[in-house]
Amino acid sequence: MTGSQRNDPVHLLQQAALAHERGLLAEAEQLYKKVLKKDRYHFETICRLGVLRVQQSRFLEAAELSAGGVTKRRWGGLLRSIRSSFGFGPRRSEPSCN
């Protein structure tokens, strides 16, 4: 596996989810943060990091992630992230929100 593959958001999310399932919360947190550095609108990562925050009893941060993931972020970026998570590309007729 090359360095670029290891830094791919999909690979990082898979590694984070595996660490999270194994109870390695600190490792999972760092990997989730790496994904969000590459794509700050990555919907699944925001959700999983919110769950992790609840497990750490960091309830305010979990709530901020949940609310911020929808209300404070640009809708266009969030929509693009959701589409890419499900394997859909951008629509040509859709105006850009950037």
Summary of the structure (lengths in Angstrom):
residues: 98
radius of gyration: 14.1
end to end distance: 34.2
largest distance: 43.4
contacts: 255
relative contact order: 0.11
helix: 70%
strand: 0%
